[in-house]
Amino acid sequence: VDITGAQMVLVMKLSAFCWNVADGQLPDEVLSDFQKDRALCELPGILDYAGYTLFFPSLFAGPAFDYVDYRRWVDTSMFDMPPNVDPSKKPPSRKKRKIPRSGTPATFKAF
């Protein structure tokens, strides 16, 4: 394993972290919805920061992701149900596609 791959991923993660901190210092009027979602208004603790930067599954090969995504994964809030979904209802099902077993019916429909 070459060290340059890990350094590349680390640089991407640290630059994204810096942009998230910079977005956290700006007023909400100038930020997009994506920036508001990922802005860091206060810095994390040193252990959380080290856990983010040295997170083993993404350090050597990537992908690089924002600190907010890492934090949501650690506290499992990324697995919560969206507010507009009722967990008691059955999820919508798709209709089963009818695919012919041979190409003959499709050939007749084409002509």
Stockholm file with secondary structure:
# STOCKHOLM 1.0

chainA/1-111         VDITGAQMVLVMKLSAFCWNVADGQLPDEVLSDFQKDRALCELPGILDYAGYTLFFPSLFAGPAFDYVDYRRWVDTSMFDMPPNVDPSKKPPSRKKRKIPRSGTPATFKAF
#=GR chainA/1-111 SS CCHHHHHHHHHHHHHHHHHHHHHHTSCGGGSCHHHHHHCCSSCCCHHHHHHHHTCHHHHTTCCCCCHHHHHHHHTTGGGSCCTTCCTTSCCCCCCCCCCCSSSHHHHHHHC
#=GC SS_cons         CCHHHHHHHHHHHHHHHHHHHHHHTSCGGGSCHHHHHHCCSSCCCHHHHHHHHTCHHHHTTCCCCCHHHHHHHHTTGGGSCCTTCCTTSCCCCCCCCCCCSSSHHHHHHHC
//
